[in-house]
Amino acid sequence: MTAAAERARKIDQTIHGVVERAAVDGRLAAEGWTLSAIGGYGGGRLAPFSDIDLALVHRGLPKSEVVALVQALFYPLWDSGLELSHTVRSVKEAVSFGREDLAWLTSTLSARFIAGEPELFADFSGAMIAVARAKNGRPFFDKVMRKVAQRRRGAGDAGRLREPQIKDGRGGLRDIQAVYWLARACAADGGEVRDELPALVAAGLLSVDDRADLESAQEFLWKLRTDLHELAGRDQNQVTAELQPQLAKRLFPDTPDCLGALGQALYRAVRDIGAVSDEFFTAIESRLWRGRRKSRLS
């Protein structure tokens, strides 16, 4: 298990402990609510200063019961020092907001059950996938591709910059997230695909060779991102020249030219992610817009 996955697992354990104590104390409604990890946390990985995104979704409970849930679940987590980014919505509100807000919608496509009513989580997750898959997923595809292009223009091509952005740049971790989102929304049976590369291969959406390239690249970038956060002491995702020597020594301690090794490994990782994700985007686009030539990455 990687450090990022282990960190997410420990947060899961902390939350489960809070839920169990609240249930014993009688401070939780017996049903009508579900707590899920969303966003990057939903994907099961956390860097040291990553957001811990949680969604408390309910079946239209009275306001007093919702307030009681928030107090029972979130207050102890805040008291423990966790920096939470949380959302509280009914299923109806979640769906309505998902039709208008791409960031919320994409974060829910990585939703992972934590506690509460499993059936409600399934309803919530299914409803959000249905929003993304509306009209065969075409509007969602267009929105995601516009966001990808905008993000890449702002952060640049991670493989061509001296100080690359390994989260938002072309070839960064956001590109892999976009692949997962589109797999769920726009591909056949995409709603069953989790944030795991083997699942994409099993669904026929990724070749075995591409999976191997992405797995290697993704693991390296997560190690790099973890060390980057620890050295910077904050949520930093740009590999600055100042930190590169320290990162190189951490990642390649037994390599004489560790700085050169870092540069080569980083280039290979973002090159592979950029190439495979672009191929995936084009394949999905071809499926949805047969006969159209203009790429939505332009």
Long-range contacts (C-beta under 8 A, 24 or more apart in sequence): 2-45, 2-219, 2-222, 2-223, 3-222, 3-223, 3-226, 4-45, 4-46, 4-47, 4-222, 4-225, 4-226, 5-44, 5-45, 7-45, 7-46, 7-47, 7-48, 8-37, 8-41, 8-44, 8-45, 8-46, 9-44, 11-41, 11-46, 11-52, 11-82, 12-37, 12-114, 14-77, 14-80, 14-82, 15-54, 15-73, 15-77, 15-114, 15-115, 16-114, 16-115, 18-73, 18-76, 18-77, 19-73, 19-114, 19-115, 21-76, 22-72, 22-73, 22-76, 25-72, 27-68, 27-71, 27-72, 28-69, 28-72, 28-73, 29-61, 29-65, 29-68, 29-69, 31-117, 31-120, 32-58, 32-59, 32-61, 32-65, 32-117, 32-120, 33-57, 33-58, 33-59, 33-61, 33-69, 33-116, 33-117, 33-120, 34-58, 34-113, 34-115, 34-116, 34-117, 34-118, 34-120, 34-121, 34-124, 35-73, 35-114, 35-115, 35-116, 36-111, 36-112, 36-113, 36-114, 36-121, 36-124, 36-125, 37-111, 37-112, 37-114, 38-87, 38-107, 38-108, 38-110, 38-111, 38-112, 39-85, 39-107, 39-110, 40-110, 40-177, 41-112, 42-107, 42-110, 42-111, 42-112, 42-195, 43-110, 43-112, 43-177, 43-180, 43-195, 44-112, 44-195, 45-222, 47-222, 47-225, 47-226, 47-228, 47-229, 47-235, 48-226, 48-229, 48-230, 49-229, 49-233, 49-234, 49-235, 49-236, 50-229, 50-235, 51-83, 51-85, 51-235, 52-82, 52-83, 52-84, 52-85, 53-85, 53-86, 53-87, 53-107, 54-84, 54-85, 54-86, 54-87, 54-114, 55-86, 55-87, 55-88, 55-89, 55-94, 55-107, 55-108, 55-111, 55-124, 56-86, 56-87, 56-88, 56-89, 57-88, 57-89, 57-90, 57-91, 57-94, 57-120, 57-121, 57-124, 58-88, 58-89, 58-90, 58-91, 58-120, 59-90, 59-91, 59-120, 60-90, 60-91, 60-92, 61-90, 91-120, 91-123, 91-124, 91-127, 94-124, 94-127, 94-128, 95-127, 95-128, 95-131, 98-128, 98-131, 98-132, 99-131, 102-143, 102-144, 102-147, 105-131, 105-132, 105-140, 106-144, 106-177, 106-181, 109-180, 109-181, 109-184, 109-185, 110-177, 110-180, 110-195, 126-191, 129-184, 129-185, 129-190, 129-191, 132-181, 132-184, 132-185, 133-184, 133-185, 133-186, 133-190, 133-191, 136-186, 136-288, 137-182, 137-185, 137-186, 137-190, 137-288, 138-186, 138-288, 138-289, 140-181, 140-182, 140-185, 140-186, 141-182, 141-185, 141-186, 141-284, 141-285, 141-288, 141-296, 142-296, 144-178, 144-181, 144-182, 145-281, 145-285, 145-296, 145-297, 146-296, 147-178, 148-174, 148-175, 148-178, 148-281, 148-297, 149-296, 149-297, 149-298, 152-297, 157-270, 157-274, 158-266, 158-270, 158-274, 159-267, 159-270, 159-271, 159-274, 162-241, 163-238, 163-239, 163-240, 163-241, 164-238, 164-239, 164-266, 164-270, 165-237, 165-238, 165-239, 166-221, 166-224, 166-225, 166-228, 166-237, 166-238, 166-239, 166-266, 166-270, 167-225, 167-237, 168-237, 169-270, 170-270, 170-274, 171-269, 171-270, 171-271, 171-272, 171-273, 171-274, 171-277, 172-221, 172-237, 172-270, 172-273, 173-218, 173-221, 173-222, 173-225, 173-273, 175-273, 175-274, 175-277, 176-214, 176-218, 176-273, 176-277, 178-277, 178-281, 179-276, 179-277, 179-280, 179-281, 182-280, 182-281, 182-284, 186-284, 186-287, 186-288, 187-284, 187-287, 205-280, 206-276, 206-280, 210-276, 210-279, 213-272, 213-276, 214-272, 214-273, 214-276, 216-269, 216-272, 217-268, 217-269, 217-270, 217-272, 217-273, 218-269, 218-273, 220-265, 220-266, 220-269, 221-269, 221-270, 221-273, 223-251, 224-251, 224-266, 227-251, 239-266
